[in-house]
Amino acid sequence: MNLSIKNTPEDLVRKLRTRAERHHRSLQGELMAIIEAAVAYEPEQSASGVLSEIRTMGIFTPSEATAMVRHDRDARA
């Protein structure tokens, strides 16, 4: 399939060509890399999703850590 972007500002084309040269790619190759990176992006997780992932790693929130420290300190007393 072919894609075409009409009326592209010359400044943007110049920046894309510079970027392509920097990455040792053709302009087409650079555009493909940009498009592939854009569609591979995963949206951010919800706060509850992040918290769930953190808990599976064994990391606790500050309030939980405070409670754990107090519990250990009281157990030693």
N, C-alpha and C positions, 0 to 999 in steps of 0.2 A: 504494500500500500504506500502511496506517496502522500505526503502532507505539504501544504504550502501556506506560508504566512505572507500576506500581501501588505504593502505599504509599511514595511518595517523601517523605523527611523534609522538613518545612516549611523548615528552615534551608537545605537544598540548593536548594529551589525559590526561596527568597528570593535566594540568591546568583546563581542562573541568571537570574532576572528583572533583577537589578541589572546583571549582565554584558550582558544583551540591551539594556537601556537605554543602557548605555555605548557599545555598538556600533550604536545606532540601528536595532535589529532587534526584531521581535516575539519572543516566547519560542520559538515554533515555528521562526522563522528562525535564532535563535541555536543551538537544538538541532541544526538541520540543518547549520549551519556547523561545529559541534563534531564531529558525526559524519563529515562530509566530510573534515575535517582528520585525524581519527583513521584513516580508511581510506586516506588518501593517504600516510601516513607510510611511509617505506621503512626496513626494518630496517638496522642498522649493518652495514657491510661487515666481512669478516674482515680480520685483520691483513695477510695476503698480498694481499688485494684493494686495501687502502689503499696498501701499498707499491708495488704495480704501478701504481696511479694516480699516485702521487708520482713514480715513475721516468719515466713518460711526460711529466711536466712538466719533467723535467731536474733535479729536486731529488735530492740525494744524502744518504745517511746520514752521521753524523759520522765514522765510520771511513773511509768512502770519500772524504770531503772531506779528511781528514788525509792519506791516501795521495796524493791529487791534489796537495796543497800540497807534500808532500815530493818528489814527482816533479818538479814545476816548479822547486823550490828546487835540487834536485840537477842539473837540466838547465842551470841558470844558472851552476853552479860550475865 
